[in-house]
Amino acid sequence: MAAQVENIECLLDKYLPPAELAEAKRLMYGKELRKLELPKSAIALSEERDFELQGYGFDALPETTRPARVIRVGAIQNKIVLPTDAPIVKQRDALIERITQIADVAAMCGVNILCMQEAWTMPFAFCTREKFPWCEFAESAENGHTTNVMQELAKKYNMVIISPILERDENHGDVLANTAVVISNTGAVLGKQRKNHIPRIGDFNESTYYLEGDSGHPVFETQFGKIAINICYGRHHPPNWLMYGVNGAEIVFNPSATVGALSEPMWPIEARCAAIANSYFTCGINRIGSETFPNEFTSADGKPAHKDFGHFYGSSYFAAPDGSRTPALSRTRDGLIIAEMDLNLCRQIKDKWTFRMTQRLDMYAAELTEAVKPDYKPHIIKETE
């Protein structure tokens, strides 16, 4: 039943009178954001192609020494198109076609940076721990089929594209990695971010396929701003978010694949908290639907063997450094959420709250240096007798 609830906004809209509804949304979202006036042709096409389309604006104060830096950023959530027993290439190509349909609408809406969900080119098969046929989805980050298609799309629409895939590193023994490829609006591959933190919880035991990434915390300077990618499980680790801020990120994307029974209470909080703590914009993106696999698999939580691991609940959203956030996309439908943001807000909030000035990185660095030593003992003060 829970999987059929569209989202919390639908429940609030249905049951709260207007005045109470406005106050509830103020408490939930920080403030009521400006809704974007999207082209009617884009709205019509989203309805024809059966996906949700939302757009909101984050504003900054006007400045006298800097012009406004207003951009539009988009995030796509979607379910798989073909069943998991379909041929691998057909599954991949069907997803590419679906994402292209949604990206077309993003371009019509003036999106400058577009990000897809984690491992968007495939079902999230890592729960199965089967190597065949799922490893066949892996491809080169630099010149794989999906990257080539996204490069053409980026050039066509003058759009930066973040494309999270299962990477096969042919230069280092064909090893696999969970990787986000960053493609410039010129079509060039700017670089890649590998997943820094790998889950080992319940069905999510992804270390069967790949281990912790080795790319650190790069920030990619694009024509439209400085962006970074914190892939999925990394959102549970505040220092992971921190380092992207230290390196100067203005927008950090969190492409994810997570299910309701495991993480839904955490989802609306983590990316929003990161935006506040690090004075940048964040975007949480989660896939939707239930994915059923041909063979049963077991997990670390003692449940009987099963063929799916629950409902991916979507609910993608944007959050701003001032603590405000958008409503979420649906829990059940494909969707595109667009945020118009003035990146000047990042520095304005740094000036207001002075988190970067007061965060004491020197103290943390010294204490963490001690904490990783084999002979470390926690600094605990006890009452003496």
Order of alpha helices (4+ residues) and beta strands (2+ residues): alpha-alpha-beta-alpha-beta-beta-alpha-beta-alpha-beta-beta-beta-beta-beta-beta-beta-alpha-beta-alpha-alpha-beta-beta-beta-beta-beta-alpha-alpha-alpha
